[in-house]
Amino acid sequence: MVIGLMSPHIAKALVGHRNQMYIPIAILVGGWLLLFADTLGQHLIEPNGIPAGIVVSIIGAPYFIYLLMKK
């Protein structure tokens, strides 16, 4: 759920007002974010790993706080 909330905001920051690029970039950012979180979670604690959802939440919480403070 956090990826679905974060990727559009990150994509909007990347592409600005170019609407034709917004949805494809949001899809790619969401996939890359999940891939990064899963890879980081698997290698952080070696035997079992951390679920990707927890890593995404750890990444997403500071970003949402930043978005709240920005506005």
N, C-alpha and C positions, 0 to 999 in steps of 0.2 A: 504494500500500500504506500509506503514511503517513497518508493521509486516512482510510482504514478503521480505523486505530488511534487517530487523534486525535479524530475526530468523536464517538464514543461517550463519551469522557472529558469533552469539552467539553459535550456534551448533559447528562451526569449532573451536571456542575457547575451548569448552567443550571436544570434542572427539579427537581433534588433527588430526592425519593422518590415523585414522581407518575409511576407506571409507565405510565399510559395515554398520556402525552405524550413518553415517552423515545425511542421509535423514530422518530416523525415529526420530532422536533427533531433527532435524530442525522442523519437523511436531509437535512434542510434545512441543517444546519451543514456537512455534507460537501460539498454542492453549492456553498454560498456560499464555503467555503474554496477549492475548486478554481477557482471563478470569480474570486475575489480574487487567487489565485496566478497565474492565467493573465493577467489584466489587468496585474498588477504586472510580470510577466515580459516582456510585450510592450512595455511602455512604459519599462522600465528601461534597456535597450540598444536603441536605436531601429531600426537597420537589420535586424537578425536576431532579436533578442529572446532570452530565456532560456526553456528549456522549463519548463512548469508543475511538473513533478516535482521539479526542482531547487529552485524557489522554495518549494514545499511542504516539502521537506526542510530548507531553511534556517529556515522558520518552525517546523517540527515538532521539530527537535533541541532548542532551548531549552525548549520546552514539556515534552518528555519528561524532560529533566534536572530541571525544576521538579517534575514528578510524582514522580520518584525521590527528590528531596530532601525532599519533603513527607511521605513515609511513613517 
